[in-house]
Amino acid sequence: MINVMEKHSISYELAQKTHQTAPTQFIEANGIRFAYRRFGKAGGVPIVFNQHYTGTMDYWDPAVTDGLARDREVILFNNAGVSSSSGEVPTTFEQMGANAVAFTRALGLNKADMLGFSIGGMVAQEIALQAPDLVRKLILLGTGPRGGQGMEALTQAAGRLFGAAYDPPEHVWLAVQFSPSEAGQAAGREFLKRTHRRQEGRDPEVNDKVSPAQVEAMDKWGVQREGSYDYLKTIKQPTLVVNGSNDVIMPTVNSFIMQQNIPNAQLIIYPDSNHGSQHQYPELFVEHATLFLNA
């Protein structure tokens, strides 16, 4: 049992940590050694972040993570086979979701809010389906439902963007996540600067097995079937769906489909924005997400 003094000490330590300074820790679950970081205000319901395609913990925006950490504990982690976590990357979001559930429970949590960006949003949906008791609220960013509209072309669109040449290579994220307008690209360059603030103890980049497994999972998820969206009606948690006005990876219409089918969902579409709208408008997103989480 953790006594009162230890609890205060843990809360104080978490509050002193930020996106830049939180150490990478490890925990075993499902035979996987998960890498994670936790920081922010302890004591309430923490928020667990599920990352996008080929992303690591260092690909999250500190303006978003530290912004949300002012009011709650933030937990970042790498799912199985990604970067500093051991194991193999599954080729289905169902299995990625099961691994994320095992990780969250291994931390001793019996309630958490789940945030998922892009394929992380598909994983977050799976977490809510597989462990509804574990999830208090859901935030789904730049993502889509099973068999969503235009998602069968998802891997071709992603292939074109990720396959093009960029100088420097990380400018791929300017094309993928930000609108092509002057304001959008300027916001993208600021975002990339923020992601480099953490210099100590950064995550290694993913190995070459990660992308093919994640692409296979996307292909399976994108298949349209009769009643593809029925499962969304069983997600009962309050849900915030967020996207850009023109998401070139997951067509924006899919955010509307999710809002229409998840019984307790609300939708925010940011103007002049793309797949990573929360990185283009980080302060506004933190304000909206905080309102939603505190409601």
Backbone torsions as a table, in degrees:
resi	resn	phi	psi	omega
1	MET	NA	140.4	176.1
2	ILE	-87.6	123.8	179.5
3	ASN	-80.8	174.2	-173.7
4	VAL	-61.7	-41.5	-179.4
5	MET	-62.5	-43.8	179.3
6	GLU	-62.2	-41.6	179.8
7	LYS	-58.3	-46.3	179.4
8	HIS	-62.7	-40.1	-179.5
9	SER	-64.0	-43.3	178.8
10	ILE	-63.1	-45.6	-179.7
11	SER	-60.1	-42.6	-178.4
12	TYR	-65.0	-44.5	-179.5
13	GLU	-60.5	-45.9	179.4
14	LEU	-59.9	-44.0	-176.7
15	ALA	-65.0	-27.5	179.6
16	GLN	-78.1	-19.3	-176.9
17	LYS	-87.3	152.7	176.5
18	THR	-133.6	179.3	175.3
19	HIS	-52.0	-38.9	-177.6
20	GLN	-74.0	-34.1	-168.3
21	THR	-108.2	-13.8	-178.4
22	ALA	-61.2	126.1	-178.4
23	PRO	-73.7	152.0	172.9
24	THR	-77.1	126.1	178.1
25	GLN	-116.0	171.4	-178.0
26	PHE	-135.3	144.9	176.2
27	ILE	-144.9	143.5	-178.4
28	GLU	-94.0	135.9	173.2
29	ALA	-162.1	143.0	179.5
30	ASN	55.0	27.3	-178.4
31	GLY	73.8	13.4	-179.0
32	ILE	-115.9	141.1	174.1
33	ARG	-97.6	99.0	-176.9
34	PHE	-82.1	133.2	172.2
35	ALA	-91.1	137.0	-180.0
36	TYR	-152.7	163.7	173.9
37	ARG	-136.0	141.7	175.7
38	ARG	-134.3	141.2	-178.2
39	PHE	-161.7	167.5	178.6
40	GLY	110.0	-160.6	-173.2
41	LYS	-91.0	110.3	-177.9
42	ALA	-78.2	168.1	172.2
43	GLY	110.6	-28.0	178.9
44	GLY	-101.4	-154.3	177.0
45	VAL	-85.8	120.7	-179.6
46	PRO	-74.6	163.7	176.8
47	ILE	-117.3	126.0	-177.2
48	VAL	-102.3	127.3	-176.7
49	PHE	-97.1	127.1	177.3
50	ASN	-109.7	121.7	-165.3
51	GLN	-86.1	162.5	-178.6
52	HIS	-79.6	177.7	179.1
53	TYR	-49.0	125.3	177.5
54	THR	56.6	14.4	-179.1
55	GLY	-88.1	155.0	175.9
56	THR	-115.0	-176.4	177.7
57	MET	-62.1	-25.8	-178.1
58	ASP	-81.9	-1.0	178.0
59	TYR	-91.5	-5.0	174.8
60	TRP	-75.2	152.5	-179.0
61	ASP	-85.6	117.4	179.1
62	PRO	-58.4	-28.3	178.0
63	ALA	-63.5	-32.4	179.0
64	VAL	-82.8	-49.7	-175.3
65	THR	-66.3	-47.2	178.8
66	ASP	-68.6	-33.9	177.6
67	GLY	-61.0	-46.9	179.2
68	LEU	-72.2	-29.0	-177.8
69	ALA	-70.0	-12.1	176.4
70	ARG	-62.2	-32.8	-175.1
71	ASP	-110.1	-11.6	-173.3
72	ARG	-157.3	169.3	176.4
73	GLU	-81.6	134.8	178.2
74	VAL	-108.4	133.5	177.5
75	ILE	-123.3	118.1	174.3
76	LEU	-104.1	145.2	175.9
77	PHE	-153.2	160.8	171.6
78	ASN	-103.2	125.6	178.1
79	ASN	-70.3	172.7	-173.6
80	ALA	-50.2	131.6	173.9
81	GLY	80.0	-2.0	-177.5
82	VAL	-99.7	124.1	174.2
83	SER	52.1	-116.6	-172.6
84	SER	-84.5	1.1	174.7
85	SER	-90.8	146.8	-178.9
86	SER	-83.6	179.8	175.4
87	GLY	90.7	-174.0	-178.6
88	GLU	-108.2	146.4	174.6
89	VAL	-74.2	122.2	178.0
90	PRO	-66.3	159.7	178.8
91	THR	-102.1	16.4	172.2
92	THR	-136.6	148.8	175.7
93	PHE	-71.9	-25.1	176.4
94	GLU	-58.4	-47.1	-178.6
95	GLN	-71.5	-36.7	175.6
96	MET	-60.9	-40.0	177.9
97	GLY	-63.8	-43.0	179.5
98	ALA	-62.0	-39.7	177.6
99	ASN	-65.2	-41.1	179.6
100	ALA	-64.6	-38.0	176.6
101	VAL	-62.9	-46.1	-179.9
102	ALA	-60.8	-42.9	178.4
103	PHE	-60.0	-49.2	-176.4
104	THR	-62.4	-43.3	179.2
105	ARG	-66.6	-35.6	179.7
106	ALA	-62.3	-28.0	176.8
107	LEU	-73.8	-4.6	179.9
108	GLY	85.0	15.2	-179.2
109	LEU	-87.8	137.3	172.8
110	ASN	-112.8	0.4	174.6
111	LYS	-154.9	133.2	177.7
112	ALA	-150.6	155.4	168.2
113	ASP	-90.8	144.0	-177.9
114	MET	-117.1	126.2	173.5
115	LEU	-113.8	133.2	177.8
116	GLY	-135.1	132.6	179.2
117	PHE	-113.1	127.8	177.0
118	SER	60.3	-121.7	178.7
119	ILE	-65.6	-24.0	174.2
120	GLY	-62.7	-27.7	175.9
121	GLY	-70.8	-30.5	175.8
122	MET	-71.8	-39.9	175.9
123	VAL	-63.4	-43.1	180.0
124	ALA	-61.9	-38.7	175.7
125	GLN	-60.8	-42.8	178.9
126	GLU	-62.9	-39.4	178.7
127	ILE	-60.0	-45.6	-178.8
128	ALA	-64.4	-34.8	179.1
129	LEU	-73.0	-41.4	-174.5
130	GLN	-81.3	-30.9	-176.2
131	ALA	-137.2	64.6	-175.8
132	PRO	-57.9	-30.1	179.8
133	ASP	-67.0	-24.5	-175.7
134	LEU	-81.4	-27.7	-169.9
135	VAL	-101.5	122.3	176.5
136	ARG	-85.7	-53.7	179.6
137	LYS	-139.4	157.6	-177.9
138	LEU	-122.6	138.1	170.0
139	ILE	-123.0	118.7	-175.3
140	LEU	-114.2	114.7	-173.4
141	LEU	-112.9	125.6	173.4
142	GLY	50.4	47.3	-175.4
143	THR	-132.8	-172.3	-177.7
144	GLY	-155.2	167.7	179.5
145	PRO	-82.0	166.2	171.4
146	ARG	-56.3	135.3	177.1
147	GLY	62.4	32.4	-178.1
148	GLY	-67.9	170.7	-177.1
149	GLN	-72.1	130.6	177.7
150	GLY	71.8	8.6	-175.8
151	MET	-83.0	-16.8	174.9
152	GLU	-67.9	-21.8	178.0
153	ALA	-95.3	3.7	-175.0
154	LEU	-57.0	-47.9	-175.5
155	THR	-71.3	-28.4	175.1
156	GLN	-67.8	-44.9	-179.9
157	ALA	-61.2	-46.0	180.0
158	ALA	-63.9	-40.8	-179.7
159	GLY	-59.2	-42.8	179.1
160	ARG	-63.0	-47.3	-177.1
161	LEU	-68.0	-46.6	-176.9
162	PHE	-75.7	-21.2	-178.0
163	GLY	-85.3	-13.8	-178.9
164	ALA	-73.0	164.2	-179.8
165	ALA	-92.2	134.2	178.4
166	TYR	-130.3	146.1	178.5
167	ASP	-133.4	108.7	-2.7
168	PRO	-72.8	163.9	-175.7
169	PRO	-54.8	-32.3	-177.4
170	GLU	-67.8	-10.1	176.2
171	HIS	-68.7	-6.3	170.4
172	VAL	-53.9	-35.9	-176.3
173	TRP	-70.9	-22.4	175.5
174	LEU	-67.4	-37.4	179.3
175	ALA	-76.1	-37.7	-173.9
176	VAL	-79.1	-39.1	-168.6
177	GLN	-107.6	-17.5	-171.7
178	PHE	-121.3	151.3	-179.9
179	SER	-68.5	153.4	-177.2
180	PRO	-74.2	-5.4	-179.2
181	SER	-65.3	164.6	179.4
182	GLU	-58.4	-44.0	-179.4
183	ALA	-65.3	-41.4	180.0
184	GLY	-62.7	-45.2	-178.9
185	GLN	-69.6	-35.5	176.6
186	ALA	-63.9	-42.3	178.0
187	ALA	-63.0	-37.2	178.7
188	GLY	-63.8	-41.8	179.7
189	ARG	-66.5	-36.4	176.6
190	GLU	-65.1	-41.4	177.8
191	PHE	-58.9	-46.0	-179.2
192	LEU	-62.4	-38.4	176.4
193	LYS	-60.3	-44.7	-177.7
194	ARG	-62.8	-37.0	-177.5
195	THR	-69.8	-12.8	178.8
196	HIS	-98.4	1.2	-179.4
197	ARG	-60.5	-38.4	178.8
198	ARG	-77.8	116.5	179.9
199	GLN	-107.3	-33.9	-177.9
200	GLU	-85.2	137.6	171.6
201	GLY	61.1	40.8	178.0
202	ARG	-74.2	156.8	176.1
203	ASP	-71.2	143.9	169.2
204	PRO	-68.4	150.9	174.8
205	GLU	-64.5	158.3	-177.5
206	VAL	-69.9	154.9	177.6
207	ASN	-84.4	175.2	-171.8
208	ASP	-77.3	2.1	175.4
209	LYS	-88.1	-15.9	-171.9
210	VAL	-70.5	-50.9	-175.4
211	SER	-58.1	-50.9	-178.5
212	PRO	-58.9	-38.6	-179.6
213	ALA	-67.7	-42.4	179.7
214	GLN	-68.1	-37.4	177.3
215	VAL	-63.9	-41.4	178.0
216	GLU	-61.2	-41.4	178.2
217	ALA	-63.0	-40.1	178.4
218	MET	-64.0	-42.9	179.5
219	ASP	-59.4	-43.6	-179.6
220	LYS	-65.6	-42.1	-178.0
221	TRP	-65.6	-34.3	-174.1
222	GLY	-76.7	-9.7	-176.8
223	VAL	-66.0	125.7	179.8
224	GLN	-85.8	132.0	177.7
225	ARG	-133.4	165.5	173.0
226	GLU	-58.2	129.8	177.5
227	GLY	69.0	28.1	-179.2
228	SER	-51.7	-36.0	-171.7
229	TYR	-93.2	-0.6	-175.6
230	ASP	-56.8	-36.0	-176.5
231	TYR	-61.9	-28.2	-178.1
232	LEU	-62.3	-30.8	-178.7
233	LYS	-67.3	-17.0	-179.5
234	THR	-90.9	-4.9	175.9
235	ILE	-84.5	104.4	-172.5
236	LYS	-93.7	-11.5	-176.7
237	GLN	-68.0	146.8	169.5
238	PRO	-55.3	132.3	-173.1
239	THR	-131.6	133.6	173.4
240	LEU	-108.9	118.8	178.8
241	VAL	-104.2	127.1	-176.4
242	VAL	-129.7	137.4	175.1
243	ASN	-155.3	171.8	174.5
244	GLY	-88.6	162.3	-176.8
245	SER	-66.5	-25.1	177.7
246	ASN	-142.0	82.5	-179.7
247	ASP	-79.9	114.2	-175.7
248	VAL	-82.0	-11.2	-179.9
249	ILE	-97.7	-55.2	177.8
250	MET	-114.4	96.5	-174.1
251	PRO	-42.2	134.0	-172.1
252	THR	-55.7	-29.4	179.9
253	VAL	-55.0	-27.8	-179.1
254	ASN	-66.8	-28.1	176.0
255	SER	-68.0	-38.9	176.9
256	PHE	-65.0	-41.9	178.7
257	ILE	-59.2	-43.6	179.7
258	MET	-65.0	-43.4	179.9
259	GLN	-62.9	-35.7	-179.3
260	GLN	-72.5	-26.1	-173.1
261	ASN	-105.5	-23.6	175.2
262	ILE	-83.0	121.3	-168.8
263	PRO	-56.3	-34.7	-174.3
264	ASN	-121.5	56.5	-175.3
265	ALA	-116.1	144.9	171.1
266	GLN	-123.6	157.5	-171.2
267	LEU	-127.4	134.6	171.3
268	ILE	-123.9	126.5	173.8
269	ILE	-115.5	119.3	179.3
270	TYR	-86.0	145.6	-177.4
271	PRO	-73.1	158.1	174.1
272	ASP	42.2	55.0	-175.0
273	SER	-146.4	168.5	-169.0
274	ASN	-128.1	-150.4	-172.3
275	HIS	-58.9	-35.1	-177.9
276	GLY	-107.1	51.6	-173.7
277	SER	-59.0	-31.1	-179.7
278	GLN	-69.2	-19.5	176.3
279	HIS	-88.4	-21.5	178.0
280	GLN	-80.4	-31.5	179.9
281	TYR	-126.2	60.6	-170.3
282	PRO	-62.8	-41.3	-178.1
283	GLU	-66.8	-43.1	179.6
284	LEU	-63.9	-43.2	178.8
285	PHE	-61.2	-45.1	179.9
286	VAL	-59.3	-41.1	178.9
287	GLU	-62.4	-48.3	-180.0
288	HIS	-64.0	-45.0	-178.5
289	ALA	-64.6	-38.4	179.4
290	THR	-65.6	-43.7	176.0
291	LEU	-57.2	-45.4	-178.8
292	PHE	-65.2	-46.1	-176.5
293	LEU	-68.7	-32.2	-178.5
294	ASN	-84.1	-15.6	-173.9
295	ALA	-63.5	NA	NA
